[in-house]
Amino acid sequence: MSALREWVTLLGDRATDDTGPHTQNLTEFRAREIVAVLRPKSVSEIREIVAIAVKHRTPLYPISTGKNWGLGSRMPVQDGCAIVDLGQMNQILEINHELGYAVIEPGVTQRQLADALVDSPVMLNVTGSGEHTSVVGNALERGIGVLGQRVRELRGVEAVLANGELIRTGLWTFDVSTPQWHHYPEGSGPDIMGLFVQSGFGIVTKAVIGLHLRQPVQLALVRSSSDDLPQHIDEFRRLRQLQLLRDRIEISTNDDPRLAGFGSRAMDAWMTWLALFGDEPMVTLVKDQLSKSFSDITYYSPDDELPEPAQTRLRKLMGEPGDEYVHAMAGRAVDSGTDFALDDDPAATGFVCVLPAVPFTGQCVHDAISIVRKIDAKLGVQSILTFNSLGTTGLEGFFRVPLDRTDKSAIERTHKWAKQAQEQLAQGGFRPLRASIDNMYYDSGHLEMVLKLRQTIDPRGIIAPGRYLPN
Ligand SMILES: Cc1cc2nc3c(=O)[nH]c(=O)nc-3n(C[C@H](O)[C@H](O)[C@H](O)COP(=O)(O)OP(=O)(O)OC[C@H]3O[C@@H](n4cnc5c(N)ncnc54)[C@H](O)[C@@H]3O)c2cc1C
């Protein structure tokens, strides 16, 4: 019997070779050859799927909700994989308000978890992506929310390995005789949780996600000219290190579609949104300091009548996901909950992106911008640039070029831009913190050791071959 026949016997109509829609992607990457789409509903089904895959040497590519937009959407890195779509495993298994965590399955979306937390003291760190994207998928891709990196909120994962074994990390072992409070994710000895992030070490079937205490928040907007920017960046870092500012600090060129119709002033080449958390006396103190540091600054409180960009940012900082940025990017209203949202709509603007990790210094930001602007000039494109703070030391560069998906030469040009930008930024010391399936990045630092581990756990390269690790 073929692998597909065995999967159909196991899953019925939840296994299919109708894979066409899964190859549509808003970045217009080459359609990968996908042999099947499998939609398990339980861990035991996943273990059987893996056993069949190993028997037939057919690789698997797990996705949670498959909205990895800009990096490949649902598609695997390599041809010949079966997609394991975990969207139907979407249970919230536990919420702990006191210690601030939720135990969830991969199909749980930002909307689902945010709704389950309404009127509770804790909230989710939401991303700018659609409200129907997966919390677990995003964390496993090292995605970034408005309160910082999701991966830092991972307190445990449960995963099926390629040998069929089911494991849990840290204190979250199979020892059910002690209560599992998820208060100390590392456990004792080597911590293996990181192995399941940006890798093919296993199919993650559950995760423990840290939540944040709700608190009042206001916004400040600092405008900078290109000349002022490096000095302003150094000041943002100093204030971040002093804990007067917290994540997110969001620094964007003013042609960002998420700022449409906002601020066409002569000097406002860059806009920086700062989140000011805490009650009024605390915020007044921070405002005093900011007003000393920056000459062009505006404050926004939730009690005021607010312009749209400030409203959206405040909602997200208060744990409310939404599709606003998806609409802004696509140039049309698209519901992120519909099947193949964005990907199957060639009239929606697409984008290609590169995401370098940039040290949080004015000089490094200046250097990264110079690299990208040279490529822009050479290829005749205008990239939109954003830097988001990642704690006190780093920034996520979110550099992208909008894409007319009906224009073949534009597609070619923007793909070329992404390749050159990622390569030249990496050569300049700004390595990617996430990579697309067309420009997958293999870090040579500790690759040999990781490949030895992979060889032990998954010698046939069954799970997500080529994803951040070469075969
Ligand atoms: C307008 C717009 C704004 C965006 N804003 C943000 C943002 O603010 N922050 C951000 O991080 N991203 C952002 N994105 C990018 C992207 O949409 C999100 O990262 C999204 O959450 C990823 O899709 P997903 O949640 O469906 O994850 P998936 O696509 O399901 O997962 C991502 C990858 O992780 C791996 N994976 C997923 N599930 C598993 C599993 N269970 N086991 C093993 N491996 C797995 C797979 O390789 C998969 O390709 C944005 C995109 C757009 C279009």
The ligand as an SDF file (V2000), in Angstrom:
LIG
                    3D

 53 58  0  0  0  0  0  0  0  0999 V2000
    0.3310   42.0110    7.7470 C   0  0  0  0  0  0  0  0  0  0  0  0
    1.1670   40.9850    8.4300 C   0  0  0  0  0  0  0  0  0  0  0  0
    1.6440   41.2430    9.6940 C   0  0  0  0  0  0  0  0  0  0  0  0
    2.4370   40.3040   10.3540 C   0  0  0  0  0  0  0  0  0  0  0  0
    2.8820   40.6000   11.6040 N   0  0  0  0  0  0  0  0  0  0  0  0
    3.6450   39.7200   12.2660 C   0  0  0  0  0  0  0  0  0  0  0  0
    4.1160   40.0210   13.5840 C   0  0  0  0  0  0  0  0  0  0  0  0
    3.8190   41.0650   14.1570 O   0  0  0  0  0  0  0  0  0  0  0  0
    4.8960   39.1070   14.1970 N   0  0  0  0  0  0  0  0  0  0  0  0
    5.2140   37.9290   13.6130 C   0  0  0  0  0  0  0  0  0  0  0  0
    5.9170   37.1270   14.2280 O   0  0  0  0  0  0  0  0  0  0  0  0
    4.7830   37.6210   12.3730 N   0  0  0  0  0  0  0  0  0  0  0  0
    4.0010   38.4740   11.6830 C   0  0  0  0  0  0  0  0  0  0  0  0
    3.5470   38.1530   10.4240 N   0  0  0  0  0  0  0  0  0  0  0  0
    3.9800   36.8860    9.7770 C   0  0  0  0  0  0  0  0  0  0  0  0
    3.0540   35.6520    9.9920 C   0  0  0  0  0  0  0  0  0  0  0  0
    1.7960   35.8850    9.4430 O   0  0  0  0  0  0  0  0  0  0  0  0
    2.9460   35.2370   11.4610 C   0  0  0  0  0  0  0  0  0  0  0  0
    4.2220   34.9470   11.9900 O   0  0  0  0  0  0  0  0  0  0  0  0
    2.0400   34.0180   11.6770 C   0  0  0  0  0  0  0  0  0  0  0  0
    1.7410   33.8850   13.0460 O   0  0  0  0  0  0  0  0  0  0  0  0
    2.6660   32.7120   11.1810 C   0  0  0  0  0  0  0  0  0  0  0  0
    1.6600   31.8350   10.7510 O   0  0  0  0  0  0  0  0  0  0  0  0
    0.9510   30.7690   11.6790 P   0  0  0  0  0  0  0  0  0  0  0  0
    0.7280   31.3780   12.9990 O   0  0  0  0  0  0  0  0  0  0  0  0
   -0.1910   30.2400   10.9280 O   0  0  0  0  0  0  0  0  0  0  0  0
    2.1010   29.6640   11.8820 O   0  0  0  0  0  0  0  0  0  0  0  0
    2.3810   28.4190   10.9240 P   0  0  0  0  0  0  0  0  0  0  0  0
    2.4710   28.8950    9.5170 O   0  0  0  0  0  0  0  0  0  0  0  0
    1.4670   27.3300   11.2010 O   0  0  0  0  0  0  0  0  0  0  0  0
    3.8160   28.0180   11.4890 O   0  0  0  0  0  0  0  0  0  0  0  0
    5.0210   28.6740   11.1310 C   0  0  0  0  0  0  0  0  0  0  0  0
    6.1000   27.6080   10.8660 C   0  0  0  0  0  0  0  0  0  0  0  0
    6.4120   26.9620   12.1030 O   0  0  0  0  0  0  0  0  0  0  0  0
    6.5510   25.5460   11.9030 C   0  0  0  0  0  0  0  0  0  0  0  0
    5.5180   24.8750   12.6940 N   0  0  0  0  0  0  0  0  0  0  0  0
    4.2590   25.3210   12.8710 C   0  0  0  0  0  0  0  0  0  0  0  0
    3.5880   24.5130   13.6710 N   0  0  0  0  0  0  0  0  0  0  0  0
    4.4220   23.5290   14.0270 C   0  0  0  0  0  0  0  0  0  0  0  0
    4.2900   22.3980   14.8780 C   0  0  0  0  0  0  0  0  0  0  0  0
    3.1660   22.1690   15.5520 N   0  0  0  0  0  0  0  0  0  0  0  0
    5.3650   21.5770   15.0500 N   0  0  0  0  0  0  0  0  0  0  0  0
    6.5320   21.8520   14.4000 C   0  0  0  0  0  0  0  0  0  0  0  0
    6.7050   22.9130   13.5830 N   0  0  0  0  0  0  0  0  0  0  0  0
    5.6730   23.7510   13.4040 C   0  0  0  0  0  0  0  0  0  0  0  0
    6.3730   25.2960   10.4030 C   0  0  0  0  0  0  0  0  0  0  0  0
    7.6480   25.2460    9.7790 O   0  0  0  0  0  0  0  0  0  0  0  0
    5.6210   26.5020    9.9230 C   0  0  0  0  0  0  0  0  0  0  0  0
    5.9130   26.8200    8.5880 O   0  0  0  0  0  0  0  0  0  0  0  0
    2.7550   39.0780    9.7190 C   0  0  0  0  0  0  0  0  0  0  0  0
    2.2560   38.8190    8.4420 C   0  0  0  0  0  0  0  0  0  0  0  0
    1.4640   39.7660    7.8070 C   0  0  0  0  0  0  0  0  0  0  0  0
    0.9390   39.4720    6.4470 C   0  0  0  0  0  0  0  0  0  0  0  0
  1  2  1  0
  2  3  1  0
  2 52  2  0
  3  4  2  0
  4  5  1  0
  4 50  1  0
  5  6  2  0
  6  7  1  0
  6 13  1  0
  7  8  2  0
  7  9  1  0
  9 10  1  0
 10 11  2  0
 10 12  1  0
 12 13  2  0
 13 14  1  0
 14 15  1  0
 14 50  1  0
 15 16  1  0
 16 17  1  0
 16 18  1  0
 18 19  1  0
 18 20  1  0
 20 21  1  0
 20 22  1  0
 22 23  1  0
 23 24  1  0
 24 25  2  0
 24 26  1  0
 24 27  1  0
 27 28  1  0
 28 29  2  0
 28 30  1  0
 28 31  1  0
 31 32  1  0
 32 33  1  0
 33 34  1  0
 33 48  1  0
 34 35  1  0
 35 36  1  0
 35 46  1  0
 36 37  1  0
 36 45  1  0
 37 38  2  0
 38 39  1  0
 39 40  1  0
 39 45  2  0
 40 41  1  0
 40 42  2  0
 42 43  1  0
 43 44  2  0
 44 45  1  0
 46 47  1  0
 46 48  1  0
 48 49  1  0
 50 51  2  0
 51 52  1  0
 52 53  1  0
M  END
$$$$
